[in-house]
Amino acid sequence: MAITDWPALERPREKLLAHGASVLSDAELLAIFLRTGIKGVSAVDLARDLLKRFGGLRPLLESSQDDFCEALGLGPAKYAQLQAVLEMSRRHLMASLQRGELMESPGAVRQYLLAQMRHHQQEVFACLFLDNKHRIIRFEPLFYGTIDAASVYPREVVKKSLSVNAAAVILAHNHPSGVAEPSLADKQITRRLIDALMLVDIRVLDHMIVGDSEVVSFAELGLL
């Protein structure tokens, strides 16, 4: 049966408009994105098949272009649409953070860092550069490593901080293993960066480690 033959309030789009997006299942949300199914298969059934094939919504959203386009009912145009949606979501999070002092929105910072960093298969070190009122100047990945570690150079962090006229920074990196537990190496490089930035009067407010579904804060752990 085609979705158009379903009762109105059981159709994903009408259900969303009546009750909000939060009440929809992953398959229903994906069906709205797909818009149409394929011959003999509704958009909702196609969405269920895709979620089963990829192992869930997140693996689908983070799949490579080749893997995504190999799936029945998908292709380059849908992949481009998906990447645009994901980037709009990240920019929305950044805009929300930029409206006020960063330290007033620790939850939003975590959401933003998760959106930006948890999908990387290698370790990435980045900085949130802040002005003297702790408002975001910019977010920038600085170093890329292997699946185990990234080489972080304090001199380059200081140089970039000065170039954007930052008064403070929040350090961030991901753990591709998914476990957001600070290692000894994480603690050592954090101390080196604090010491280097202190020489030019730039304060390190936090170092956040991004895992699979959580972000661990050095400040909250008393490690700064």
C-alpha positions in Angstrom: 0.0 0.0 0.0 1.3 3.4 -0.9 1.9 6.0 1.9 -0.7 8.2 0.2 -3.3 5.5 0.9 -2.5 5.5 4.7 -4.7 7.3 7.2 -3.5 11.0 7.2 -2.1 11.0 10.8 -0.1 7.8 10.1 1.8 9.3 7.2 5.2 10.5 8.4 5.0 14.1 7.0 1.5 14.7 8.3 2.4 13.1 11.7 5.4 15.4 11.9 3.4 18.5 11.1 0.7 17.5 13.7 2.9 16.4 16.6 6.5 17.4 15.9 9.6 15.6 14.6 10.5 14.1 18.0 7.5 11.6 17.9 8.7 10.0 14.6 10.8 6.8 14.4 14.1 6.7 12.7 12.5 5.0 9.7 9.8 7.7 9.5 12.3 10.5 9.6 14.4 8.8 7.0 11.3 8.3 4.8 10.6 12.0 4.8 14.2 12.6 3.7 13.9 10.0 0.9 10.5 11.5 -0.2 9.6 8.5 -2.4 10.2 4.7 -2.3 10.9 2.4 -5.2 8.6 0.3 -7.3 6.6 -1.9 -5.0 8.2 -0.5 -1.8 7.0 2.5 0.1 9.4 5.2 1.4 8.9 3.9 5.0 9.7 0.3 4.0 12.7 1.4 2.0 13.9 3.4 5.0 13.5 0.3 7.3 15.5 -1.8 4.8 18.3 0.9 4.7 18.5 1.1 8.5 18.8 -2.7 8.7 21.4 -2.7 6.0 23.6 0.0 7.6 23.0 -1.1 11.2 21.1 2.0 12.3 20.6 5.7 11.6 24.0 6.9 12.7 26.1 4.4 10.5 23.9 5.5 7.6 24.5 9.2 8.2 28.2 8.6 8.6 28.7 6.2 5.7 31.1 7.0 2.8 29.8 8.2 -0.5 30.5 4.9 -2.2 28.8 2.8 0.5 25.8 5.2 0.6 25.3 5.2 -3.2 25.5 1.4 -3.5 22.3 1.1 -1.5 19.1 0.6 -3.4 17.1 3.8 -3.7 20.0 6.1 -2.9 22.6 7.8 -5.1 24.8 10.9 -5.5 21.9 13.4 -5.4 20.6 11.9 -2.1 24.1 11.8 -0.7 24.6 15.5 -1.5 21.3 16.3 0.1 22.3 14.4 3.2 25.6 16.2 3.5 23.9 19.5 3.2 21.4 18.6 6.0 24.2 17.5 8.3 26.2 20.6 7.6 23.2 22.8 8.3 22.7 21.0 11.6 26.4 21.7 12.6 26.1 25.4 11.6 22.9 25.7 13.6 24.7 24.4 16.7 27.5 26.9 16.1 25.1 29.8 15.6 23.4 28.8 18.9 26.8 28.9 20.7 27.8 32.2 19.1 24.8 34.0 20.5 26.1 34.1 24.1 29.0 33.3 26.4 30.2 29.8 25.7 30.6 28.7 29.3 26.9 29.3 29.9 26.1 26.5 27.4 28.2 23.5 28.3 25.6 21.1 26.9 25.6 22.9 23.6 29.4 22.8 23.5 29.2 19.0 23.9 26.6 18.6 21.2 28.6 20.7 18.8 31.8 18.8 19.4 30.1 15.5 19.1 28.6 16.6 15.8 31.9 17.8 14.5 34.3 15.2 15.7 32.9 11.8 16.7 32.6 10.5 13.1 36.3 10.7 12.4 38.1 7.4 12.0 41.5 9.0 12.9 42.4 11.2 15.9 41.8 14.9 15.3 42.9 17.7 17.5 40.9 21.0 17.3 40.4 24.3 19.1 37.5 26.5 19.9 39.0 30.0 19.9 37.2 32.5 22.2 37.3 36.3 22.8 37.6 38.0 26.1 33.9 37.5 26.8 34.2 33.8 26.1 32.3 34.1 22.8 33.3 31.9 19.9 35.6 33.3 17.3 36.0 30.1 15.4 36.3 26.3 15.6 39.3 24.8 13.8 40.8 21.3 13.5 44.6 21.7 13.6 46.2 18.3 13.7 45.3 14.9 12.2 46.8 11.6 13.3 46.4 7.9 13.0 43.8 5.8 14.7 45.9 6.0 17.8 47.3 9.5 18.2 47.8 12.9 16.7 51.0 14.9 16.8 50.1 18.2 18.6 52.6 21.1 18.4 52.1 23.8 21.1 54.0 26.4 18.9 51.4 26.0 16.2 48.5 26.3 18.6 50.0 29.5 20.0 50.5 30.8 16.5 46.9 30.2 15.5 45.5 31.6 18.7 47.4 34.8 18.2 46.4 35.1 14.6 42.7 35.0 15.5 43.2 37.3 18.5 41.9 34.7 20.9 41.8 35.5 24.7 41.0 31.9 25.6 40.7 28.4 24.0 38.9 25.2 24.6 41.0 22.2 23.4 39.3 19.2 21.9 40.1 15.9 20.4 38.4 12.7 19.6 39.1 9.1 20.6 38.3 6.9 17.6 38.1 3.9 20.0 34.9 5.6 21.3 36.1 5.6 24.9 36.4 9.2 26.1 38.8 8.5 28.9 41.9 10.9 29.3 45.2 9.1 28.7 48.6 9.9 30.2 49.6 11.4 26.8 46.4 13.6 26.8 47.3 14.9 30.3 50.9 15.6 29.3 50.0 17.5 26.1 47.4 19.5 27.9 49.9 20.7 30.5 52.4 21.6 27.7 49.7 23.6 25.9 48.6 25.4 29.1 52.2 26.4 29.8 52.8 27.6 26.2 49.6 29.6 25.9 50.1 31.1 29.4 53.2 32.8 28.1 51.1 34.9 25.7 48.3 35.5 28.2 45.8 33.0 26.6 43.9 30.9 29.0 42.9 27.2 28.4 39.4 26.9 29.8 39.0 23.2 29.1 40.2 20.2 27.2 37.3 18.0 26.0 37.6 14.5 24.7 35.0 13.3 22.3 34.0 9.6 22.4 31.3 7.6 20.7 28.4 9.2 22.6 29.9 11.3 25.3 32.3 14.2 25.8 34.6 14.2 28.9 35.8 17.5 30.3 39.2 18.0 31.9 37.8 20.9 33.9 35.0 18.8 35.4 37.5 16.1 36.3 39.8 18.6 38.0 42.6 18.0 35.6 43.4 21.6 34.6 
